[in-house]
Amino acid sequence: MDKSTEKTVYSPGGCEFALIRSKRRTAAIYIRPGGRVEVRAPLGMARRDIDRFVDQKAGWIAKHAAASAAAAAQRQAFRVEPGRRFLWLGVEYPAVYRPGCPAAGFDGGRFLLPSACGARNLPAMVQLYRDMAAAFIAGRVEIYAARMGLRPRSVRVTGARTRWGSCSGKNGLCFSWRLALTPPFCVDYVVVHELCHIKEHNHSPSFWRQVEEVLPDYPSRRDELKRYGRLLARQNWEDGRADI
């Protein structure tokens, strides 16, 4: 696709943005991580029209850019250390330092960290979450698969960051370990969603009817899952992905 980029430009109203022109029909504004503003416009759109479009959206841009910058600051400040609280199945638990142990743990009421401070807590917690998620999610898949008369080819927990779950063409199910930070009713929604893909590898009306047969309240579960997605987006677990 033909495309040109002006890295930093300003509208007459003073809004700073990156301008990207391409073979598209309309202009659109995107707020990128950290609050950066990106405007995508048709190749032939006059600059004055782009500036007018941006200035008309100044209020919207300011609001969403500020929210994005605040989220980026939260991610930057995110630490896995004693004194903080972390989610497990939708409930927050405190983290404490456990001397002399190389791995993170969970005693039912506290997360136990291997270091009083330092970078190794993050990958240790990710591994703990993976292990705990694998056991919990496998159990939920077993329950619902039996109830629905289905048999997935495999069940895996992965480090996926953009999807809660997936179903392969050969009916293997994958779930992000992050899913186990959400409440059990959200986990169940994703489990049922992916199990239904064994019958319907699409999101047709027939697929959603199957989900509804098992979970009549699935829309509210889905909405709550989105809320947790926004919450987890403000937590920076990516530095622990080396062992995911």
N, C-alpha and C positions, 0 to 999 in steps of 0.2 A: 504494500500500500504506500502511495506517495505521501510523505509526511515531512513537515518542517517544524522546528522548535525554536522559540525565542525564550531563552532560559529565564530571564527576569525582566518583566515590563511592568508599567504602572498605568492605571486608568486615570483619567482626569480627576477623579475623586480621590486618588491616592492609594487605591488598592493594589498591592503587589501580588503578581501571579506569574506562573509559567504558562506561556501560550503555545499550544501544540495545534498545528493545522494539519488536516488530513482529508481524505475523501469521505466526508460524512455530510449529512444533510442539515443538521442543526447544531447549535452550540450547547455546551454543557459545562457545568462547573463541578469539580471534584475537590474534596478536602482530603489531603494526603496526611499520613502520620506526622505528628508534630505540628499540625496546623497549616502546612504548606497548601497554597491554593493553586490549582491547575485548571486552566480553561482549555477545552478542546473545541475547535471551531472548523467550519468548512474552509477549504483552500481559498475559495473566492470571496469569503465574507470580508467586507470592508472593516478596516481597523476601527473606524469611528463607531460602527455598529457593535463591534465586540466590546468596546469601552462602555457604550451605553448599556449593553446587556449586563456587564459586570457591575456598573454603578447602581443599576436598578436592583441588583441582588445583594447590595452591600450589607444590609442588615442580616440577611441569611448567612452570608459568608462570615461575618464577624462572630455570630453566635456559634456556628459549627466549627470554625477554626479555633476558637477559644476552647471549646469542648475537646477537640482533638489534641490541642496542646496540653490541656490538663491531663488527659489520658496518657499522653506520652510521658509527662512528668511522673505520673504514678507508676508507670512501667519502669522508669529509670530508678525510682526510689525503692522498687520491690526488692526485698531481701528475704532469704530463708535463714532465720537466725532465732535464737531463744528470745522469748518475750512477744513474738508475733503469733498470730492465729491463722490457721489454715483449714480449708474445707475438706470434709470427708462425708459423702452422701448428703450434702446440703447443710451440714452442721459444722460450725467452726470450733476447732479445738486448739488449745494453746500448745506452743512448742517449747520444749525445755532441753537443756544440754545434758547428754548422758555420757559421762567420761568413760574412756576406755573401750568404746565400741566403734568399729569402723563403718557400720551401716546405720541407716535411719530405721526407726521402729515406731510402732503405735501400740499403746497399752489399753486402748479402749476409751481413754479420756484425755490422753496427751500424745503429741508427736514427740519422739525422742531423737534428738539430733546428735550426730557424731562429733560436732565441733562447736565450740562456744562462739565462734565467728569464722568466716572464711568461705572460700568458693566451693569447697567440697560438699557443703550441705545441700546445694541445689541438685547436683546429679544424684546424690544419695536419696533425696526426697522423691525425685522423679522415679527412681528405681522402686522405691517403696510403693508409690502410687501405682506403678505398673503391676507390681505383684498383687497388691490388694484388689485392684480393678479386675485383673484377670480372673481371680477366684470369684468375686462377686458377680461379674457379668456372665461368666460361664454358668453360674447357678441360675441366673434369671433366664438365660437362653434355654437351658434345659427344661425349666418349668413351662415356659410359653411354647416351646417347640412341641412338647408333649400335648399341651392343651390344644394346639392348632393342627396337630397331626403332620408336622413337618420335620425334616431332618437336614440341617445344614451340613455341607461337606466338611467344613472346618470352622473354628471360632478362634480369632486371634485378637490380641490387644496391641495396638500400634501407637506411634507418636503423632498421628495425624493431627494437624492444627487447624485445618479448614473444614473438616467434616467430622461429625460425631460418630458416624458409622457408614458402612458401605457393604454392598453385596456384589460379589463377582459374578461373571457370566456362568461360572461353574458352581454357584451357590455357596461360596465360602464367605463367611461373615467376618468383618473387621470392625473393631470399635476403638475409638481414641481413649487412652487412659484418662484423659480429662473428663470424660463422661462421668466417672465415679466421684467427681467433686460435686455433682448435682444431686438433687434428692432422688430417692428410689423410684418415685413415680415418673420422673424424667428418664431415668435409665430404662424403665419398662417401656416407655413410649418408643425409644430408639430401638430397643430389642424387637418389639413387635413390628415396627416400621421395616426393619431389615429382613425379618422373617417373612413378611408379606411380599418382599421382593423376590423370594424364591418362586412364588406363583406368578407375580407380575413384575417384570423388570422395567418398570416405567412408573409414572405418577398419574395414571389414567383414573377416571372416576371409579372404575372397577377396583383399582388398587386401594383407593381411599375408603371404599365401602368395606373392604376386607379389614383395614385398620380399625374402622369404626365398629365392626362386629365384635372385635376383641376389646377395644377401649373406646366406648362411646364418648368419653370426655377427652379424646385425644387433642382437640384444638387448644384446650386450656393447658394441657401438658406441654404442647409444642410452644405456646406463648411463654411459659415459665422457662423452658429450655433456652429460648432466645434471650431471656433476661440474664440467665447465667452465662450465656455466651458473651454478652456485653461486659459482665462482671469479670470474667476470666481474661478478657482482652486487655484489662488493666493490670494483669499480673504477668510478669515477664519470666515464663518458664523456659524460653527458648535456649538460654545458655546451658540448660541441662540436656540438650537434645543429643549430645554426643553418644550417649549410651541408650538412646531410644530406638 
